[in-house]
Structure formats: structure tokens, C-alpha cells
Amino acid sequence: ATQSAIDSALEQHVSGAAADRADVLRVLENPAVKETAARAGIDLRRAASAVATIDSQQLGALAAQARQAEQALAGGQSKITISTTVIIIGLLVLILLIVALD
């Protein structure tokens, strides 16, 4: 492979990981997520700082969950459903577990 092809692939990987991190962090900033985390006793600051240390494969899975949670919260729902709460708590716990196990 040429150097430009390698550079291009590396740039795509880095920008994909940056987009995944941004998606996860955006969901963690959602007021409903903050409220759910507080009720569950989960430290969002720790979860947010953990996002920076997660490898790209784990990050991809977390970002998919974050996008699912974001879709569930979309549309200005003032009340989150049980399934949305489960998704949010699952996302937060998964972030903390990944960091604890590494």
C-alpha cells in the first residue's frame, strides 16, 4: 500500500474514533442521563473521563449504545421510559466496567 493510502486509512480511523467519543460524551451531557446517573449513584465525571481511555473496539460498541440512548431521548420526551433508563444505565455501567477491567 502506498503511504498516502496508509495515511488516509489512519486518518479515517482517528476521525471515526473521535466521532464515537463525541457521541458518547454528548449523551453523557444529556440532562436525562445526568438525572438517571445521579439516581443510580453513578459518577458521570468518572464515566466521562473513562471515555478517553477506552480502545477503539470497545468505543465503537459504546458509541452504538450511546446513539441508541440518544434516539430514545430524542423528540423532547419529558419522561424517560424504563427501556431508555435501562439503556442509559447499561451504557454508564459498561463504561465503568471497561475502565475497571483494563
C-alpha positions, 0 to 999 in steps of 0.5 A, a space after each residue: 500500500 502506498 503511504 498516502 493510502 496508509 495515511 488516509 486509512 489512519 486518518 479515517 480511523 482517528 476521525 471515526 474514533 473521535 466521532 464515537 467519543 463525541 457521541 458518547 460524551 454528548 449523551 453523557 451531557 444529556 440532562 436525562 442521563 445526568 438525572 438517571 446517573 445521579 439516581 443510580 449513584 453513578 459518577 458521570 465525571 468518572 464515566 466521562 473521563 473513562 471515555 478517553 481511555 477506552 480502545 477503539 473496539 470497545 468505543 465503537 460498541 459504546 458509541 452504538 449504545 450511546 446513539 441508541 440512548 440518544 434516539 430514545 431521548 430524542 423528540 423532547 420526551 419529558 419522561 424517560 421510559 424504563 427501556 431508555 433508563 435501562 439503556 442509559 444505565 447499561 451504557 454508564 455501567 459498561 463504561 465503568 466496567 471497561 475502565 475497571 477491567 483494563 
